[in-house]
Amino acid sequence: MSIGWGIRGNFGHEYGAAFAGCLAALTVSLVSGREDWRGRVLYFGFFGALGWGFGGSMSYMQVIAYTQSGHWPSQWYGYSCLFLIGFLWAALGSIGTALPAVADKETLVGLFRPIVFVFAAWFIQDLVEDPLSNFLQSQIQFDHTWSRHKSPLYWFDADYFAAFFALAGLGIFDLTDRKEKNTFWLPVFILGGALLGFGTQQLLQTSGLDKSLASLLTYKLGDVTYMQAGSNMPAFDPDNFLNNWPQWFGDYPQHIGWVAGIVAGITAYFIRYGKFRSGASLLVCMASGWILSFLLFPVLGSLFFTNIGGLRMTPPRGDDWAGILGVFIGAVVWLKRYRFDAVLYAGLVGGTIGGLGFSGIQWIKLWLTSWGNPQVLLGKGMDGASPLFQQTVLAWADWQQQNWHSFLEQSYGFVNGIAIAVAIGLLRQQQILPGRSTLPGVKLYRESTAKAIAVFFILLAIPYVNLFKNVKEWSDRLGPENWQVITRMPDGSEQAVAAHWDVPYIGRFPGVDFLSFTAETWYRVTWVLLVILFVKVIRRHREEPLSFLPASWLGRGQLVFLMLLWLMIMGNFERALVGWGSSRLLTEWVITVNAMLATYFILTVPREKQDTFAVTAPIGRVALKRAFFTLILVFLISPPVLFVTNRMIYHYPEYAKLDKAHIHMRFGPDADWRAKPILKNEEHK
């Protein structure tokens, strides 16, 4: 997990976290000593990657900045939010990793069918989201980085579109899966919902209540009373603020009624007729939980807390944390309903360790950076300091300039590895649920098909979505405007000369103009060829086992682990090579050495001989209550302890002397949401 988290820091977001979680889950299966777990090694990798991937959507850099701001309310808040983020990340990751450890085969294999529909829906989302945004507002130029808030689909910088598309995919799955189709009612519900929504909006407009309702449900994402420094003039134009609803609500208000009515109609139809069998109900609970929690906290709940910037974790940054909280709650509801108490127990235990790890490692990082730090030594800078003080600070300058964020990433990943080891280790003596699935209406792929999907996801999908980001990195850093070589001039001097690097057209065939594709296209073509190769090999293996594959699942799992690990290690090195510097020793070199150790351990620690152990009683209500109250106790105690001890080490100046231009604060008269809001006509923060 430490290796994966270090690499995740370079690639980021859900895809990077999925890689880290996949490595850890594969390891759990292989070193467990349980032959039945090793036979599920591909399921461990698949579901572990999915579980750990969710947390990658949460924004946390400003939360980290709060803990080192010097503003004590923001620091306390920062440590508390780091615990919450770490808990949600590790809890969902532990749930995903624990499911293959205790669920019966029918449940695991059955889940692949609705998951494939969700993947297909997300693929379609990638194809239609940008064209839809351009269609709605073609005169606005926006990208996915500094002007993404100009997109008409922008909403709190959150991934709500993914949640809606997941539900759409699950709806299509349900329509094709259940025997009682009842599909003729779906157009009726859609049309009825659209008419009801349109009529309601017309009625509100006719009665003059539409503006009052809009005012009641809307607030600006900023402080209209915030003044320019040294003047009585407002710092920002109130009309330039964003609000708590999608951008297109303001651009096309006449269409809100019927669109909302269609959504309500489709929802009502599936509440009435939907079956969501084969475990699809788990995904429905998670996606619905995302949307409901998002609406409950930042969208509507914030209306009552506008004086502190709303119920938002890191305003003005994204609020995916609220959606992920809903995903966790949805998973808890489903696990309790179908009595997967052991999986929920693992989630609570792993989440508690993960939450303590994220906040605790940040504290350790700040303690290490206190060595030779002028703020710690005297609470001031170099001006007016004694020669001895200046020498001490200069002696520690290289230490202070190391890549401490990478230290945080890899160390936090290591703690998450401990969380998985403890959470799943506690299930090691739990028996896999016997018999057919307790879920209603499970229909199965053949198990060989499920395993083929799992290995495809692990060895092709995870590397693809991560390493695709390298193409842009190479193009940005090695383009003609950035690439230079040192040339010796006739007079003996050296001079940097711009060199041409044909990145946009890699591998162009001479004289074959129609094959002059962009780097991104060549990358995709290559992976399509790999997919074709994979499909051909799998088909051949089904006819007759391939000789190069080990006979045991331990050997097969080791092969999959090493292929994924070293493919990503090399890809990560390639990404960093174009911007190499001395600070990369704390990242790529440490990650590579760590990967060598992991390779040694994964090949030598597991034994073919199965361990013997006594099966323990199933985890029940008492154990769940104990885990829950432990979580609450740790959450209440750890943030204030970390906060107090941090301020004992650092000598922060008083509020008036804080460097407000370069720190992040959640509260106070100069909080980020007041002083640094996202404005319509400026770059995204």
Stockholm file with secondary structure:
# STOCKHOLM 1.0

chainA/1-685         MSIGWGIRGNFGHEYGAAFAGCLAALTVSLVSGREDWRGRVLYFGFFGALGWGFGGSMSYMQVIAYTQSGHWPSQWYGYSCLFLIGFLWAALGSIGTALPAVADKETLVGLFRPIVFVFAAWFIQDLVEDPLSNFLQSQIQFDHTWSRHKSPLYWFDADYFAAFFALAGLGIFDLTDRKEKNTFWLPVFILGGALLGFGTQQLLQTSGLDKSLASLLTYKLGDVTYMQAGSNMPAFDPDNFLNNWPQWFGDYPQHIGWVAGIVAGITAYFIRYGKFRSGASLLVCMASGWILSFLLFPVLGSLFFTNIGGLRMTPPRGDDWAGILGVFIGAVVWLKRYRFDAVLYAGLVGGTIGGLGFSGIQWIKLWLTSWGNPQVLLGKGMDGASPLFQQTVLAWADWQQQNWHSFLEQSYGFVNGIAIAVAIGLLRQQQILPGRSTLPGVKLYRESTAKAIAVFFILLAIPYVNLFKNVKEWSDRLGPENWQVITRMPDGSEQAVAAHWDVPYIGRFPGVDFLSFTAETWYRVTWVLLVILFVKVIRRHREEPLSFLPASWLGRGQLVFLMLLWLMIMGNFERALVGWGSSRLLTEWVITVNAMLATYFILTVPREKQDTFAVTAPIGRVALKRAFFTLILVFLISPPVLFVTNRMIYHYPEYAKLDKAHIHMRFGPDADWRAKPILKNEEHK
#=GR chainA/1-685 SS CHHHHHHHHHHCHHHHHHHHHHHHHHHHHHHSCCHHHHTTHHHHHHHHHHHHHGGGGSCCHHHHHHHTSSCHHHHHHHHHHHHHHHHHHHHHHHHHHHHHHHSCHHHHHHHHHHHHHHHHHHHHHHHHHHHHHHHHTTTCCCCSSTTGGGSTTCSTTCCHHHHHHHHHHHHHHHHHHCSCCCTTHHHHHHHHHHHHHHHHHHHHHHHTCHHHHHHHHCCBSSCTTCBCTTSSSBSSCGGGBCBSSCHHHHHCGGGHHHHHHHHHHHHHHHHHHCCCTTTHHHHHHHHHHHHHHHIIIIIIGGGGCGGGTCSCSSTTSCCHHHHHHHHHHHHHHHHHHTTCHHHHHHHHHHHHHHHHHHHHHHHHHHHHTTTTCHHHHTSSCSTTCCHHHHHHHHHTHHHHTSCHHHHHHHHHHHHHHHHHHHHHHTTTTCCCCCSSCSSTTCCCCCHHHHHHHHHHIIIIIHHHHHHHHHHHHHHHHHSTTTCEEEEECTTSCEEEEECCCCGGGTTCCTTCGGGCCCHHHHHHHHHHHHHHHHHHHHHHHHHSCCTTSCSSHHHHHHHHHHHHHHHHHHHHHHHHHTTCCGGGGGTHHHHHHHHHHHHHHHHHSCCSSCCCCCCCCCCCHHHHHHHHHHHHHHHHHHHHHHHHHHHHHSCCCCGGGSCTTTSCCSSSTTCHHHHSCCBTTSCCC
#=GC SS_cons         CHHHHHHHHHHCHHHHHHHHHHHHHHHHHHHSCCHHHHTTHHHHHHHHHHHHHGGGGSCCHHHHHHHTSSCHHHHHHHHHHHHHHHHHHHHHHHHHHHHHHHSCHHHHHHHHHHHHHHHHHHHHHHHHHHHHHHHHTTTCCCCSSTTGGGSTTCSTTCCHHHHHHHHHHHHHHHHHHCSCCCTTHHHHHHHHHHHHHHHHHHHHHHHTCHHHHHHHHCCBSSCTTCBCTTSSSBSSCGGGBCBSSCHHHHHCGGGHHHHHHHHHHHHHHHHHHCCCTTTHHHHHHHHHHHHHHHIIIIIIGGGGCGGGTCSCSSTTSCCHHHHHHHHHHHHHHHHHHTTCHHHHHHHHHHHHHHHHHHHHHHHHHHHHTTTTCHHHHTSSCSTTCCHHHHHHHHHTHHHHTSCHHHHHHHHHHHHHHHHHHHHHHTTTTCCCCCSSCSSTTCCCCCHHHHHHHHHHIIIIIHHHHHHHHHHHHHHHHHSTTTCEEEEECTTSCEEEEECCCCGGGTTCCTTCGGGCCCHHHHHHHHHHHHHHHHHHHHHHHHHSCCTTSCSSHHHHHHHHHHHHHHHHHHHHHHHHHTTCCGGGGGTHHHHHHHHHHHHHHHHHSCCSSCCCCCCCCCCCHHHHHHHHHHHHHHHHHHHHHHHHHHHHHSCCCCGGGSCTTTSCCSSSTTCHHHHSCCBTTSCCC
//
